[in-house]
Amino acid sequence: MNPILFDQDCRLCDRLASFLDAVKQQHPSYHARPVAPFGDPDAHLLVVGLAPGMHGANATGRPFTGDYAGLLLYQALYEFGYSNQLLSASLQDGLVLSDCRITNAVKCLPPQNKPNGAEITLCNGYLTAELSALPEQAVILALGGIAHQAVLKAYGLKLKAHTFAHNAVHALPDNRYLVDSYHSSRYNIQTKRLNKDQFDEVFRTIDRLLGRSGNA
């Protein structure tokens, strides 16, 4: 397992590295490299997404920034007191997260937004290191099934013992919790699989687990 949280120059996955090289040629202004975690280094809430989006995090260099999937996420983070701003548009927008950090199960943009099993496994060392650095009683919010499975893999837990379900809570070692949510993707929102009320309820669950009160 990789002992570091992030490597800007990582090229462990040949397919992803080659794809990013091609994307950089097509879009010279894009970040088109592994995307670093963003937020408070001492956070009690860690949000884990799938991977950077082509014209979102892959372009801007910050998770869920400039991406449709980030609209609902950053709105919730603002309304529940984790962010100083409603929107996340660019690295220069002045957004600051408090007691929250955002990362991805896979740090590089995958073709068609679909990492393969080997790529998820290779990147899991970074997630494992990040999870190990969390304080006790932290909460991990997994956006989607792949993020959920990546967290369990990092903990060495069996998938069958912790089934993914929206707003489900799973007890983890070290007095931590894993909370599941459908991903805030354009597809899930447009097909009404996920709406704001459902997403807000997930954050109310997180508030209860962290002992927070007085939020949205």
ABEGO torsion letter per residue (X at the ends): XBABABBAABAABAAAAAAAAAAAAABAABAGBBBBBBEBAABABBBBBABBBAABAAAAGBBGBGBAAAAAAAAAAAAAGABABABBABAAAGBBBBGBBBBBABABBBBGGBBBAAAAAAAAAAAAAAAAABBBGBBBBBBEAAAAAAAAAAAGBBAAABBBBBGBBBBBBGGBBBBBBBBABAAAAAAGABBAAAAAAAAAAAAAAAGBBGBX
